[in-house]
Every structure is written in C-alpha cells, then in structure tokens.
C-alpha cells in the first residue's frame, strides 16, 4: 500500500513539474523614425564612388540588378526566386503547430511559394558633395499560384471530419525586413568596398 501511495505521489509530482506551453511573443512594430535610422547611412565619399561600390557589393552577393538610374541615384535589385513552403507573412507566425500545418499544406511543389528578396537603394550627395547619404529598403516577397485542395472541416457548417474542396485564388505578399543586422551587414560591405576604391 505504501509503495502504491509513493508511486501516485511521484506521478503527481512529475505532472506538476511539466513546463508550460510556450506563449506567443508579441512583435512590436518599429516607429517610422527608427526604421529610417536603421535603413540610412552617411558615407564619407563622393556619390560616384559610393554608387560604384554599392553595385559591386550587390553583384558579389549575387543580387540581380533590375534597374540602375545613376542620375536619380536609384538601384533596384532582387535575389533569385526559390520555392518554399512558408510565405513572407507565414514566417511571422510564432505558433509552431500553425507553421507545421502550413508547411504540410504546401508540401506539394505545385503549392509552394515562389520567394525572393527585393531591395531599393536611394543614393544622394550630402553635405555639399563630400559625403553621400544612402537609404536601403529590403523587402521579403512571395507569390502563390491559384490552387484547389481538400481540407478537413471541423466547424458547425459541415459534418466534423468532412473533406471540403477549397479553391484558393493566387496570393502575393510583401513584408518589410526590420532586422538591423541585415542593413548593418550591407552598409559594412559597401563601406569596405568604398575604402578599397579610395
């Protein structure tokens, strides 16, 4: 009898020691001024040198230059497209069960997102031309083709467990990159390339 009671006490103790389920973390949006500060850099050097250094860095990193307008100080570039199970907005989902369900839904190659990164860089003379101000805007982009798939329903409108054919329209998503490290890395590379030119 004592062994049985101590066994029950052990089970109760272990049940009480379980770790709680992870809570969702709320992502705070950056203030416009903070985002602009993160995306902006002032280089010591003339516009021509900074513009050339920027293009060489992008080419070294494998970015495809889509538009280069030196008089306007604009560069638009994109990475190669890759097929992925999660869209740009899906990556913001912190619930692992939801992410796994989305990944399973897009396991078929015909249901995968086409994903790529896009950047727009504006470069302009600063402080009388001895310095150059540069702003980089990075965006995660994705497109999903129109598709039809079966989904198991568990709501009140359908019999529980019934498979319903869903016709989903094509989708497009664009999410701004708010990671300071991503911008810092690009600016550091441009600064290094600029020093090599000087």
N, C-alpha and C positions, 0 to 999 in steps of 0.2 A: 504494500500500500504506500509506504514511504517513497519507494522508487518511482511509483506512478505519479505521485504528487510532485516530486522533484523534476520529473520529466515534463509534466504540464507547466511547472514554473519556468523551466528552461525555454519551452516553446513560447510562453507568454513574453518572456524577456527578449527573445530573439525577434518576435513580432513587433515589439515596441522599439527595437533598435533599427528598424528599416529606415533608409534615407528617404526623405520626402521627394516627391516628383519635382523635377526642375520647373521653376516658374518662368513665365515668358518675360523677357527683358524688353523694356520699352525703349525704342530707339528715338533719341531726340533729334529733331531737325536742326540743321545749322542755321544760324541767323545769316541773312544776306551779306552783312559786313564781314563775318567770319569766313564765309565761303569765298568771297572776293579776295580776302587776305591770303587764304590758302592757295588760291589759283594764280596769284600775281607775284612777279619777281622783277626787280630792277637790276639790270646787268650794267657793269662798268664796261662800256664799249659802244661803238657806233652800230647803227641799225644794220648796215650791210654785213658786218662780221657776225652779229647775233643771228641774223636771218640765215646765213650760210651754215653756221654751227648747228642751228636747230634742224635744218634739213638733213645734214649729215647724221645727226643723232637718230632722227626718225628712220632714216634708211638703214642705219646699223642695227636698229631694233626690229627691223622687218615690217615697219608700217608702210602701207601703200599710199602714196601721195595722190589725193583725188583732185585737189585744187591748190595752186600756188599763185598768189597775186601779190608780188613784192611791192608795187606802188601803194596798195591798200594795206600791206602788212599782214595779210591773211594766209594761213595754211590750214587746209583740211586734209585729214588722213584717217585711214581705217586699217584695222587688222584683218587678216584672212578670216573667213567665216568657218565656224565649226559647228557640228551637230552636238547638242547637249540635251539632257532630259529636263533641266530646270531653266525657266525663263528668267530675265533680269529681276522681275518682281518676286518670283518664287524664292530667290536667294535671300530675300529679306525675311522670309518666314523662318522663325526660330524653333517652331514646334517640329521635332524630328519625325513624329508619326505622319504629320501632314507632308513633310518633304519626301518621306519614303513612299507615301501614296502617290504623290505627283511623279516621282521617278518611275514607279511601276506603270503608271498610266502612259508615260512616254517612253517605255522600253523599246517599242517598235520603231524602227528607223524612219518610217513614214509619219510618225507622230512627234518627232524630235524638233526642238527649237533650232533655228539657224541663229547662232550667236556671234557677235563681234563687238569690238570696241571702236569708238569713233572719238576723234579729238579735233578741236578747233583752236587755233592759236592766233592771237592778235598781237602784233609786234609794232611798237611805235617809238619814235625818238622821244627822249626825255631830258629835261634839264639842259636845253639848248643843243642837244645832239650828242653830248659827251657820254650820256647814258641812254639805255634802251629799256623801256618798260614792256613787259611781256605778260599776257594772261592766257592760261591754258584751261580749256574746259573739256574734261573727259566724260564720256557717256557710255554706259553699257547698253547695247541694243540687241533686240531679238525679234524674229518673226516666226510665226507658227502657221503652217498651212491649214486650210479648211479640212475638217475630218469628221468622220462618223465613227462612233464607238458605242459599245454596250456598257451600261453602268448599273450596278445593283442598287435598287432603291430601298430605303427603309423608312420613308415618310408616311404620312397619313393618306396621301392621294393614291398610292399604289400598294398592292399586296407586298408585305415585307419579303425581301429576297428576290423580287421580280426584276429581271433584266430589262432595261429600257434602252432603246436606241437613241443616242444623243447625236444631233447634227450641230457641230460647233463651227462657227464662222472663222475665217482667218483672223489672227491676232498679231498685234505689233506692240512692243514695249520698249520704252527708253527710260533708263534710270541714271541719274547723275552720280558720278563717283565722288564720294565725300571722304576719301581716305587721304589724310595729309601726306602719308608716306609715298603714295603714288605720284603726287605732284612734286614732292621733295626730290624723289629719285630722278624725274625728268629734268628738273631745274639743275640738279647737281651735274648731270651728264652734259647739259648744254653749257654750263659754266666751265666744265673741264675742257670741252671742245673749243670754247671761245679762248681760253688761256693758251691752248696749243696753237691757235691761229695768231695770237698776239706775240 
